[in-house]
Amino acid sequence: MNTRNGSRHRRTETGGERGWKTADSWKAAAAVLAGWCYRLVRQVRASARPLDRERGDVPGWVMITLMSAILVAGLLFIAEPALEQLFRTAMEQVKP
């Protein structure tokens, strides 16, 4: 193995630049190509799906919240005298 210049490739008997074993370089090139393809596929898949799936449903949850608040306020307005009487009766029973 040749460790000069940080290279770990083995030289063939002929030596020189063309003497590098091509199997190692093909493996490295295939690994780089596979990495690029993997990243490309991930980016394409990420761009194909929306960032926030519930983004368009804002008016729906606003309407539900508003309707719930109106319903509670209406029930409280109608039932307030009965609830006050119920509370007074319960507190009078607690007093010694």
KEKE-3310 file (N, C-alpha, C; in steps of 0.2 Angstrom, whole numbers, plus 5000, padded with zeros to 4 digits):
npx = (5004:5002:5006:5009:5005:4993:4986:4978:4979:4983:4998:5001:5011:5017:5018:5018:5006:4995:4995:4987:4975:4960:4949:4947:4945:4934:4924:4924:4919:4907:4901:4901:4892:4880:4877:4874:4863:4854:4852:4847:4835:4828:4827:4818:4807:4804:4800:4789:4779:4768:4773:4766:4752:4740:4738:4729:4717:4713:4702:4692:4695:4695:4682:4675:4680:4675:4661:4660:4663:4653:4642:4644:4644:4630:4623:4627:4621:4608:4606:4611:4604:4598:4609:4615:4606:4606:4619:4619:4609:4617:4628:4621:4617:4629:4633:4634)
npy = (4994:5011:5025:5037:5055:5053:5043:5027:5017:5003:4999:4993:4981:4987:5001:5019:5031:5025:5013:5011:5002:4998:4994:4999:5012:5012:5007:5018:5028:5023:5023:5037:5041:5034:5040:5053:5050:5045:5057:5065:5059:5060:5074:5076:5069:5076:5088:5085:5083:5092:5106:5108:5099:5103:5116:5123:5122:5132:5141:5131:5126:5139:5142:5132:5134:5147:5145:5136:5144:5154:5145:5141:5154:5157:5147:5150:5162:5159:5150:5156:5162:5151:5143:5152:5152:5138:5137:5146:5139:5127:5133:5138:5126:5121:5130:5131)
npz = (5000:4996:5006:5004:5002:5008:5001:4999:4990:4981:4972:4956:4948:4937:4940:4941:4936:4929:4935:4946:4955:4947:4953:4966:4964:4956:4965:4974:4966:4963:4975:4978:4968:4971:4983:4979:4971:4980:4988:4979:4976:4988:4989:4979:4983:4994:4989:4983:4991:5002:5013:5025:5029:5035:5032:5024:5031:5040:5041:5045:5058:5065:5064:5071:5084:5086:5086:5097:5107:5106:5109:5122:5129:5126:5132:5145:5147:5146:5157:5168:5179:5185:5189:5198:5208:5212:5216:5228:5236:5238:5246:5257:5263:5267:5277:5295)
capx = (5000:5006:5002:5011:4999:4986:4983:4978:4978:4989:5001:5002:5018:5020:5020:5015:4999:4990:4996:4982:4970:4954:4943:4946:4942:4927:4920:4923:4915:4900:4899:4899:4886:4875:4876:4871:4857:4850:4851:4842:4828:4826:4825:4812:4801:4802:4797:4783:4774:4767:4776:4761:4746:4734:4739:4723:4711:4713:4695:4688:4696:4693:4674:4674:4682:4670:4655:4660:4663:4646:4637:4645:4641:4623:4621:4628:4616:4601:4606:4614:4599:4597:4616:4616:4601:4609:4625:4616:4606:4622:4632:4617:4617:4636:4634:4632)
capy = (5000:5017:5029:5044:5059:5051:5038:5020:5013:4999:5000:4986:4979:4991:5007:5025:5033:5020:5007:5011:4997:5002:4991:5003:5019:5011:5007:5025:5032:5020:5025:5044:5041:5031:5045:5058:5048:5045:5064:5068:5056:5063:5080:5076:5067:5081:5094:5083:5083:5099:5107:5108:5096:5106:5123:5126:5121:5137:5143:5126:5126:5145:5142:5127:5138:5152:5142:5133:5150:5156:5141:5142:5160:5157:5143:5153:5168:5156:5146:5159:5163:5144:5141:5156:5149:5132:5139:5149:5134:5123:5136:5138:5120:5120:5134:5128)
capz = (5000:4996:5010:5002:5000:5011:4997:5002:4984:4980:4965:4952:4947:4932:4943:4937:4937:4926:4938:4951:4954:4946:4957:4972:4961:4954:4971:4977:4961:4963:4982:4977:4963:4975:4988:4975:4969:4986:4990:4974:4977:4995:4988:4974:4987:4999:4986:4980:4997:5005:5019:5030:5026:5037:5032:5021:5035:5046:5043:5049:5066:5068:5064:5077:5090:5087:5087:5103:5112:5106:5112:5129:5131:5125:5138:5152:5148:5148:5163:5174:5185:5188:5192:5204:5213:5214:5220:5234:5240:5241:5251:5263:5266:5270:5283:5301)
cpx = (5004:5002:5005:5005:4993:4983:4983:4978:4984:4992:5002:5009:5021:5021:5017:5008:4994:4991:4991:4977:4964:4948:4942:4943:4935:4922:4919:4919:4908:4897:4896:4893:4880:4873:4872:4864:4852:4848:4846:4835:4825:4823:4818:4806:4799:4798:4790:4777:4773:4771:4772:4754:4740:4734:4732:4717:4710:4706:4691:4689:4694:4685:4672:4675:4677:4663:4655:4660:4656:4641:4638:4642:4633:4620:4622:4623:4610:4601:4609:4610:4599:4603:4617:4612:4604:4615:4623:4613:4612:4626:4628:4617:4624:4636:4631:4626)
cpy = (5006:5022:5036:5048:5057:5045:5031:5015:5009:5000:4993:4986:4984:4998:5013:5026:5028:5014:5006:5006:5000:4999:4996:5010:5018:5011:5014:5029:5030:5023:5033:5045:5039:5037:5051:5056:5048:5052:5067:5065:5058:5070:5080:5074:5072:5087:5092:5083:5090:5099:5106:5105:5100:5113:5126:5125:5126:5139:5138:5126:5133:5145:5137:5131:5143:5150:5139:5139:5153:5152:5141:5148:5160:5153:5146:5159:5165:5153:5150:5160:5156:5142:5145:5153:5142:5133:5142:5144:5129:5126:5137:5132:5118:5124:5131:5131)
cpz = (5000:5001:5009:5000:5002:5006:5000:4996:4984:4972:4962:4951:4942:4935:4939:4939:4935:4930:4944:4950:4953:4950:4963:4969:4959:4960:4974:4972:4962:4970:4981:4973:4967:4980:4984:4973:4975:4988:4985:4975:4983:4993:4984:4978:4992:4996:4983:4985:5000:5011:5025:5028:5029:5037:5029:5025:5041:5047:5046:5056:5069:5069:5070:5083:5092:5089:5094:5108:5112:5110:5120:5132:5131:5131:5144:5152:5149:5155:5169:5180:5189:5192:5198:5210:5216:5218:5227:5239:5242:5246:5257:5267:5270:5277:5289:5304)
residu = (MET:ASN:THR:ARG:ASN:GLY:SER:ARG:HIS:ARG:ARG:THR:GLU:THR:GLY:GLY:GLU:ARG:GLY:TRP:LYS:THR:ALA:ASP:SER:TRP:LYS:ALA:ALA:ALA:ALA:VAL:LEU:ALA:GLY:TRP:CYS:TYR:ARG:LEU:VAL:ARG:GLN:VAL:ARG:ALA:SER:ALA:ARG:PRO:LEU:ASP:ARG:GLU:ARG:GLY:ASP:VAL:PRO:GLY:TRP:VAL:MET:ILE:THR:LEU:MET:SER:ALA:ILE:LEU:VAL:ALA:GLY:LEU:LEU:PHE:ILE:ALA:GLU:PRO:ALA:LEU:GLU:GLN:LEU:PHE:ARG:THR:ALA:MET:GLU:GLN:VAL:LYS:PRO)
# end
